[in-house]
Amino acid sequence: MAQAQVSPALYRIAMELDARELIELAARRSARAIEAMLSTIGDGRFANPSLVAQTLTAALYGTLPAFCHRVLIPR
C-alpha cells in the first residue's frame, strides 16, 4: 500500500493487453504456494487445505479489480 498508485497502473496495462491468462497463472501459482504452506503448518490442521487456499486466493485476486476501479475512476 506504500505505492498504491502502482497497482492501478499495472492493472490497467494488464487489461489493455488482455492478460487474463497470465493473471490466472499467477492465481494458480499463489493457490499452490498457499496450499503447500497450509499443509506443512505445525500447530494447526485444515481438513481441506486446497479449498482454503483457493478461497484465500479468490479473496486476494478478487479484491484487486475493485480496488483498481475505485482508484482509476476519477471522482
C-alpha positions in Angstrom: 0.0 0.0 0.0 3.0 2.3 0.3 2.9 2.6 -3.5 -0.9 2.2 -4.1 -0.7 4.2 -7.3 1.4 1.4 -8.9 -1.3 -1.3 -8.7 -3.9 0.5 -10.8 -1.3 1.3 -13.5 -0.3 -2.4 -13.7 -3.9 -3.5 -13.6 -4.8 -1.1 -16.5 -1.9 -2.4 -18.6 -2.9 -6.0 -17.9 -6.4 -5.3 -19.0 -5.3 -3.5 -22.1 -3.0 -6.4 -23.0 -5.8 -8.9 -22.1 -3.5 -10.6 -19.6 -6.2 -12.9 -18.2 -4.2 -16.0 -18.9 -1.2 -14.5 -17.1 -3.3 -13.4 -14.2 -4.9 -16.9 -14.0 -1.4 -18.5 -14.0 -0.4 -16.2 -11.1 -3.5 -17.1 -9.2 -2.9 -20.8 -9.6 0.7 -20.4 -8.5 -0.4 -18.5 -5.5 -3.0 -21.1 -4.6 -0.4 -23.9 -4.8 2.0 -21.9 -2.6 -0.7 -21.2 0.0 -1.8 -24.8 -0.1 1.8 -26.0 0.5 2.2 -23.6 3.3 -1.1 -24.7 5.0 -0.2 -28.4 4.5 3.0 -28.0 6.4 1.8 -25.8 9.2 2.9 -27.3 12.6 0.3 -26.0 15.0 -2.9 -26.4 13.0 -4.7 -28.6 10.6 -7.0 -27.9 7.8 -9.5 -30.6 6.6 -9.1 -29.3 3.0 -6.0 -27.1 2.6 -6.7 -26.9 -1.2 -10.1 -25.4 -0.6 -8.8 -22.9 2.0 -6.0 -21.9 -0.5 -8.5 -21.4 -3.3 -10.7 -19.3 -1.1 -7.8 -17.1 0.1 -6.6 -16.7 -3.5 -10.0 -15.8 -4.7 -10.3 -13.2 -2.0 -6.9 -11.7 -2.7 -7.2 -11.6 -6.5 -10.9 -10.7 -6.4 -10.4 -7.5 -4.5 -7.7 -6.1 -6.8 -10.0 -5.2 -9.7 -12.5 -3.4 -7.3 -9.6 -1.5 -5.7 -8.2 -0.5 -9.0 -11.5 0.6 -10.4 -12.1 2.8 -7.4 -8.7 4.4 -7.8 -8.8 4.6 -11.6 -12.3 6.2 -11.8 -12.0 10.0 -11.2 -14.3 11.4 -8.6 
